[in-house]
Each structure stands twice: as structure tokens, then as C-alpha cells.
């Protein structure tokens, strides 16, 4: 993964005992994405019932395919009337994700 790891602002020191998801850098990156997506759903007043494990299920093998190009992947709800959940979401190319 080309994404840089998270370190503190103090001379590049790391504090693994503070990491919620452990020393796995991929999990820590996906956890940040999860928290941002959950906050965005709350801001848009959309129901959210997805756990970190559910969110990780979608992204753990696709972190390098997430981005801003039309061919990159995005997470979308299948039915907009249902909450964000593992059974109501799918990964699709960004070009398809916009409805």
C-alpha cells in the first residue's frame, strides 16, 4: 500500500499502545475512512448501522482501488430508504455510484 502510515507530529514517533485497530496500518487507514463516512452520513441525516468490521469487509482487499477517478471504487447503498449496512451496500466504480 502506498499510503503513508500514521505517526505523531513529534519527530515521527509512533505509539502502538494507543492504536484502536492495532499495529496493522491498513486497518488504521480503513478505520479513518470508516469514521469519516459515518460522520458524513450523520451530517446528511442518513441512518447508519454499519460496524467497523462490516466496513472493513468491503475495503480490506480494495484499498488501492479507492480514489477519485471514474474507474475507482466507491461504497453506495443499494436501497436509499434503508440504512448504511453490510447487506445494503456494495462497491461500485465511481461512474456508476452517482445516481
C-alpha positions in Angstrom: 0.0 0.0 0.0 1.4 3.3 -1.0 -0.4 5.3 1.7 1.9 6.6 4.4 1.4 5.3 7.9 0.0 7.5 10.7 2.6 8.8 13.1 2.5 11.6 15.7 3.7 15.1 14.9 6.6 14.7 17.3 9.7 13.6 15.3 7.9 10.7 13.7 7.3 8.8 17.0 4.7 6.1 16.9 2.5 5.0 19.8 1.1 1.5 19.1 -0.4 1.2 22.5 -2.8 4.0 21.5 -3.9 2.4 18.2 -7.5 1.3 18.3 -7.1 -1.3 15.5 -3.6 -2.4 16.4 -0.3 -2.1 14.5 -1.8 -3.1 11.1 -1.5 0.1 9.0 -4.2 -1.0 6.6 -6.8 -1.4 9.4 -5.9 2.0 10.8 -6.3 3.7 7.4 -9.7 1.9 6.8 -10.8 2.9 10.4 -10.2 6.6 9.5 -12.2 6.1 6.3 -15.0 4.5 8.4 -15.1 7.3 10.9 -15.3 9.9 8.1 -18.0 8.0 6.3 -20.0 7.6 9.5 -19.7 11.4 10.2 -20.8 12.3 6.7 -23.8 10.0 6.9 -24.7 11.7 10.2 -24.3 15.1 8.6 -26.6 14.1 5.7 -29.1 12.7 8.3 -28.8 9.2 6.8 -29.3 6.1 9.1 -26.1 4.2 9.8 -25.9 0.7 11.2 -22.6 -0.4 9.9 -19.8 -1.5 12.3 -16.1 -1.2 11.6 -15.9 -4.9 10.8 -18.7 -4.5 8.2 -16.9 -1.5 6.6 -13.6 -3.4 6.7 -15.2 -6.3 4.9 -15.7 -4.1 1.8 -12.4 -2.4 1.7 -9.7 -4.8 3.1 -8.6 -6.1 -0.4 -9.6 -2.9 -2.3 -7.7 -0.1 -0.6 -5.6 0.6 -3.7 -8.7 0.9 -5.8 -10.3 3.7 -3.8 -9.8 7.2 -5.3 -11.3 10.0 -7.4 -11.2 8.6 -10.9 -14.3 7.3 -12.6 -12.9 3.7 -12.6 -12.0 3.8 -8.8 -14.4 2.2 -6.3 -16.9 3.8 -4.0 -19.3 2.4 -1.5 -23.0 3.1 -2.2 -26.3 2.0 -0.7 -28.5 -0.4 -2.8 -31.7 0.9 -1.4 -31.6 4.6 -0.3 -34.5 4.1 2.1 -32.6 1.6 4.1 -29.6 2.4 6.5 -26.0 2.0 5.6 -25.3 -1.6 6.5 -23.4 -4.6 5.2 -26.4 -6.0 3.4 -27.5 -2.8 1.9 -24.2 -1.6 0.4 -21.9 -2.5 -2.5 -18.7 -1.4 -4.0 -19.1 0.1 -7.5 -17.0 2.2 -9.8 -17.5 5.9 -9.1 -19.0 6.5 -12.6 -21.9 4.1 -11.5 -22.1 5.3 -8.0 -23.6 8.7 -8.9 -27.3 8.5 -9.4 
